[in-house]
């Protein structure tokens, strides 16, 4: 099982940047999303991430390299995984049954929900998930360097998730995260309807299904 150490920062969310090499991210460790599912039609996609946390929330940035970038989704909670997509699934503790998932497109649209029953119904839908509201989504800050129709095969996206948002669904003490060893998560890169569909995980999953909390890795707050 993979571990990722999240270092603490005094960075201000106002200076959040999608520049992966910016000084903003200098204290962050690099995580690589490299476990390709066998169903992928390309194995050339590269994706990695960095995380930091402050007293107020979690910062993340993803850097992606892929030959054909898809960015057709035009609204939040509209099936981000069809596009070129990076995803962060997080479960802060075992006191709540579920987990939160955040799925981002190159243009910064996000599909996010609180999942409490991840068993698949006939047809593939999750048994129980509640989409985050527009008000809750507005609590996020999302920045991307991607410009649609640009001649590029690389894109980066950064986001900030305030602890106040996560605490709407989970109880934890944001002032004592160093002693909280119950956080698990996974990071994904996918593109269901890209020219060459692909599915890649940070911590390996055992099926073509990212909604497997038993396959999450461990987050360690430093």
C-alpha positions as CSV (number, residue, x, y, z in Angstrom):
1,X,0.0,0.0,0.0
2,X,1.3,3.4,-1.0
3,X,1.9,6.2,1.6
4,X,2.0,9.9,0.8
5,X,3.4,12.4,3.2
6,X,1.7,15.8,3.2
7,X,3.9,18.6,4.4
8,X,2.5,21.7,6.1
9,X,2.7,25.1,4.5
10,X,1.9,28.7,5.4
11,X,0.9,29.4,1.8
12,X,-2.1,31.6,1.2
13,X,-4.8,30.2,-1.1
14,X,-4.8,33.5,-2.9
15,X,-1.5,32.5,-4.5
16,X,-2.6,29.1,-5.6
17,X,-1.0,28.3,-8.9
18,X,-1.2,25.5,-11.5
19,X,2.5,26.0,-12.2
20,X,3.8,22.7,-11.1
21,X,7.4,24.0,-10.6
22,X,6.4,27.2,-8.8
23,X,8.0,28.0,-5.4
24,X,4.4,27.5,-4.0
25,X,5.0,23.8,-4.2
26,X,8.6,23.5,-3.2
27,X,7.9,21.8,0.1
28,X,5.6,19.2,-1.5
29,X,6.6,15.6,-2.2
30,X,5.9,14.1,-5.6
31,X,3.4,11.3,-6.1
32,X,3.3,9.4,-9.4
33,X,0.1,8.0,-10.9
34,X,1.6,5.0,-12.7
35,X,-0.6,1.9,-12.2
36,X,-2.2,1.4,-15.5
37,X,-5.3,-0.7,-15.7
38,X,-5.0,-3.4,-18.4
39,X,-8.1,-2.0,-20.2
40,X,-6.2,1.2,-21.1
41,X,-5.6,1.7,-24.8
42,X,-2.5,3.7,-24.2
43,X,0.4,3.4,-21.7
44,X,2.1,6.7,-22.7
45,X,0.2,9.0,-20.4
46,X,2.2,10.4,-17.5
47,X,0.6,12.0,-14.5
48,X,2.0,13.1,-11.1
49,X,0.8,15.3,-8.2
50,X,1.9,17.3,-5.2
51,X,-0.1,18.0,-2.0
52,X,0.4,20.4,0.9
53,X,-1.9,21.4,3.8
54,X,-2.4,24.5,5.9
55,X,-4.5,25.3,8.9
56,X,-7.4,25.9,6.5
57,X,-7.3,23.0,4.0
58,X,-5.5,20.9,1.4
59,X,-3.7,22.2,-1.7
60,X,-3.0,19.9,-4.7
61,X,-1.5,20.2,-8.1
62,X,-1.5,17.6,-10.9
63,X,0.8,17.6,-13.9
64,X,-0.2,15.6,-17.0
65,X,1.3,14.6,-20.3
66,X,-1.0,13.0,-22.9
67,X,-1.1,13.1,-26.7
68,X,-4.8,13.8,-27.1
69,X,-6.4,16.1,-24.5
70,X,-10.2,16.1,-24.3
71,X,-12.1,19.0,-22.7
72,X,-15.7,18.9,-23.7
73,X,-17.5,19.0,-20.3
74,X,-19.0,22.5,-19.8
75,X,-20.4,22.4,-16.3
76,X,-19.8,21.1,-12.8
77,X,-21.1,17.7,-11.9
78,X,-21.4,16.7,-15.5
79,X,-19.4,13.6,-16.0
80,X,-15.8,14.8,-15.8
81,X,-14.4,11.4,-16.3
82,X,-15.4,11.5,-20.0
83,X,-12.7,14.2,-20.5
84,X,-9.1,14.1,-19.8
85,X,-9.5,14.0,-16.0
86,X,-7.6,13.9,-12.7
87,X,-9.3,12.6,-9.6
88,X,-8.8,12.8,-5.8
89,X,-10.8,10.4,-3.6
90,X,-10.4,10.9,0.1
91,X,-11.7,9.3,3.3
92,X,-10.7,11.1,6.5
93,X,-11.6,8.5,9.0
94,X,-13.5,5.3,9.8
95,X,-16.2,7.0,11.8
96,X,-18.1,7.8,8.7
97,X,-19.0,5.1,6.1
98,X,-18.3,7.0,3.0
99,X,-15.7,9.1,1.2
100,X,-15.5,12.2,-1.0
101,X,-14.5,12.1,-4.6
102,X,-13.4,15.1,-6.7
103,X,-12.9,14.7,-10.5
104,X,-11.4,17.6,-12.5
105,X,-11.3,18.4,-16.2
106,X,-8.6,20.4,-17.9
107,X,-10.9,23.4,-17.9
108,X,-11.5,23.2,-14.2
109,X,-14.9,21.7,-14.1
110,X,-15.4,19.3,-11.2
111,X,-17.7,16.3,-10.5
112,X,-17.8,15.8,-6.7
113,X,-19.9,13.7,-4.4
114,X,-20.1,12.0,-1.0
115,X,-20.4,8.3,-1.6
116,X,-21.8,6.0,1.1
117,X,-22.5,2.9,-0.9
118,X,-20.1,2.1,-3.7
119,X,-21.6,-1.2,-4.8
120,X,-22.5,-1.0,-8.5
121,X,-26.1,-1.3,-9.6
122,X,-27.1,-2.9,-12.8
123,X,-25.8,-0.6,-15.5
124,X,-22.9,0.5,-13.4
125,X,-24.3,3.4,-11.2
126,X,-23.2,3.6,-7.6
127,X,-25.8,2.5,-5.1
128,X,-25.7,5.7,-3.0
129,X,-23.9,8.9,-3.7
130,X,-24.9,12.5,-3.0
131,X,-23.6,15.2,-5.3
132,X,-22.1,18.2,-3.7
133,X,-24.3,21.4,-4.1
134,X,-23.3,24.4,-6.1
135,X,-22.8,26.3,-2.8
136,X,-20.4,23.6,-1.6
137,X,-18.5,23.5,-4.9
138,X,-18.1,27.3,-4.7
139,X,-16.0,26.7,-1.5
140,X,-13.3,25.1,-3.7
141,X,-10.6,27.1,-5.6
142,X,-9.6,25.6,-8.9
143,X,-6.9,26.9,-11.3
144,X,-5.7,25.4,-14.6
145,X,-3.1,26.3,-17.1
146,X,-5.0,24.6,-20.0
147,X,-6.2,26.6,-22.9
148,X,-8.8,24.9,-25.1
149,X,-7.7,24.4,-28.8
150,X,-4.1,25.1,-27.9
151,X,-1.4,23.0,-29.5
152,X,-0.2,21.2,-26.3
153,X,0.1,17.8,-24.9
154,X,0.6,18.9,-21.3
155,X,-1.7,20.4,-18.8
156,X,-1.6,21.2,-15.1
157,X,-4.4,21.8,-12.6
158,X,-4.4,22.9,-9.0
159,X,-7.1,23.0,-6.4
160,X,-7.7,23.9,-2.7
161,X,-10.3,22.0,-0.6
162,X,-11.1,23.8,2.7
163,X,-11.3,21.6,5.8
164,X,-14.7,23.4,6.4
165,X,-16.1,21.6,3.3
166,X,-14.8,18.2,4.3
167,X,-16.1,18.7,7.8
168,X,-19.6,19.0,6.5
169,X,-19.3,15.2,6.0
170,X,-16.6,14.1,8.4
171,X,-15.6,15.0,11.9
172,X,-11.9,15.6,12.6
173,X,-9.7,18.1,14.4
174,X,-7.8,20.1,11.7
175,X,-5.5,21.3,14.5
176,X,-4.2,17.8,15.3
177,X,-3.8,16.2,11.9
178,X,-0.2,15.0,12.7
179,X,-1.6,12.6,15.2
180,X,-4.5,11.5,13.0
181,X,-3.5,8.4,11.2
182,X,-6.9,7.5,9.7
183,X,-6.8,9.4,6.4
184,X,-6.8,7.3,3.2
185,X,-7.0,8.4,-0.4
186,X,-6.4,7.5,-4.0
187,X,-5.4,9.6,-7.0
188,X,-6.3,8.8,-10.6
189,X,-5.8,9.9,-14.2
190,X,-8.4,8.8,-16.7
191,X,-10.1,9.7,-19.9
192,X,-13.1,7.5,-20.7
193,X,-13.9,9.2,-24.0
194,X,-10.5,10.4,-25.1
195,X,-9.0,9.3,-28.3
196,X,-7.2,6.6,-26.4
197,X,-9.1,5.8,-23.2
198,X,-7.0,5.2,-20.2
199,X,-7.3,4.5,-16.5
200,X,-4.4,5.0,-14.1
201,X,-4.2,4.8,-10.3
202,X,-1.7,6.0,-7.7
203,X,-2.5,3.1,-5.3
204,X,-3.2,0.0,-7.4
205,X,-6.9,-1.0,-7.8
206,X,-8.0,-4.6,-8.6
207,X,-10.7,-3.8,-11.1
208,X,-11.8,-1.2,-13.7
209,X,-13.5,0.7,-10.9
210,X,-12.0,3.7,-9.0
211,X,-14.7,3.5,-6.3
212,X,-12.9,1.0,-4.2
213,X,-12.0,2.5,-0.8
214,X,-10.4,-0.7,0.2
215,X,-7.7,0.1,-2.4
216,X,-7.0,3.6,-1.1
217,X,-3.4,4.4,0.1
218,X,-2.5,6.2,3.3
219,X,-2.1,10.0,3.8
220,X,0.3,11.1,6.5
221,X,0.2,14.7,7.7
222,X,3.7,15.9,8.7
